[in-house]
Amino acid sequence: MKQNQQLGKKVKWVAHSQGAIIFLSALRYYRVHYQGLLTSQELAIHGSGANVADLQQAAKLVGLKTHEPRNNPFDPVPNLAGKNDLSASSFARSIKFFPSIIFSSTGASPHTLPFLGVKTYYAQLSTLGSKVRAKEVKKYIQKAEQLMQEAQKKQKTL
């Protein structure tokens, strides 16, 4: 990171899973042992094994721009291990989909591939024939859409 900054190289780092934990440690190390901001570099966070708020704060302190994190709401790694969503519903989703990380194909895992959105994940599961998991994701999408509609109605009445 230091060398890239000194050379003025534009670098976009991608931190995924355990890599996010390692990257967080690297940012903390940089802050203690080096001076200067990392303004020529950016960070994309995917399936973070680290707490996203901690990672974003550490990045901000060294001038590193971060992009919107991409964590699948069914992925136990960012939800539970990274402590990014410890709600009861997140816990239930994560536990239900945990076997998909170990026993399913790469495409069916909520953790392995980059998360491009819940609708894309639903399409992946449907295409792969993972009907039970796809049904769970569809139910999640419908509930989110319903909540969005209710919020819009409520906002109109205000």
N, C-alpha and C positions, 0 to 999 in steps of 0.2 A: 504494500500500500504506500509506504513511504517513498520507495523508489519510483513507482508510477507517478506519484504526485510531483516529485522532484523533476522528472522528465516531462511533466505536463501531459502525460498520456491520459486519454479519456478511457475509463474502464467501467464496465457495468458488471458488477459481481452478482451472482445468483447463489443465494444461500438456501439450501433445501435440507430439511430434517436435521440430522446431527450436524450438518455443515453450518446451520444457523447457530447452533450452540458454540461451535468452534469460532465462527465469525464474530459472535458477541465477545468471546474471550480475546480475540485479536484486536477488536476495537478498544476494549478496556486496556489492553496492554499498550496499544499505540498511544492512547491518551496519557498514560503514566510516563512512558519512556521517550516520547517524541513530541516535538512542537510543530505547530502548523496545522492548517485545516486540509481536509481531503476533498477539496471542491471540484476536482476534475473527475471524481468517481461517483458512482451510483450503486444502489443496492436494491435488488429484487428479492423478495422473500416468498418462498413456496414451501408449503407443508412444514412449517417451522417447528423444530424441536425445542426452540427457545421461546421465551415469552416475548411476543411481538412488541409490546410496549417498552420492555427493557431494551430490546434490540434497536428500536426506533430512537429511543432516548440516547443510547450510546452513540448511534450514528449521528444524531443531531449535534452532540457535543464536539464531534470532530469534523463537522461540516459536510458530512456525507449525505447526499440526497437519497431518500428511500421512496420506493414506489408502493402503491397500495398492495398490502399483503394478499396472497392468494392461498387461503387455507380452506380445504373442503370441510363443510360442516359435519361430514360423516367420518372424518379422519381422527382417530384417537391420538395421533402423535401431536399435532398442534393443540387440540382441545384439552387433552388430559396431561400428556407429558410436558408440553409447553405451558400449561396452565393458562391457556388463552380463553377457554370457555368451560368453566366448571359447573355450569347450570345442570339441573337434573335432566333436562331434555337432551343436552349435549352429551352428558354421561351415557344416557340410554342409547342414543344414536351411535356413539363411539363403541360401546360394548357390542352392539348388534353387528357393526361392520368390521370389528377387529379381525374376525376370521378371514375376511376378504383380503386383508393385507398378507396373511401367511399362506392361505390355501387357494386363492383365486388367481386368475390370470392377471397380468400386468394392467390391462385395461379395466378390469373390474375393481381393482384396489382403489380405495379413496385416497391413497397416499403416494403411490408410485409415480404416476404421470403428472405433469403440470395441471393444476386445477384451472380450467377455463370458464368455470361457472357451473351452477347446479343443473341447469338445463342440458349443458353439454355432457355432464356426468350421467344424467339420466339417459341421454342418447347412447352413450358408450355402453351402459349396462344393457339397454334394450337390444342394441346391435349384437352384443356378445351372448344374448339369450339368458342373462341373469335376471329372470323375471321377478323373483322374490325381492331382490335388492332394488330393482327398478321400481317396483310398486311402492317401496318405502320412500324412495327419492321423490316419486310423483306425488305422494301424499304430503311430503314436506313442501314441495313447490306449491301445491294447491293451498295449503295452510298459509304460506307466506303471501300468496296472492290475495287470499281472503283478508288477511290482516291489513294488507296495503289498501284494499278497497274500503275497509271499515275506517281506516285512518283518513282517507281522502274524504269520505262522507262526513266524518266528524269535523274535519277542517273546513268544509264548505258551510257547515252550520254555525261556525264561529264567526 
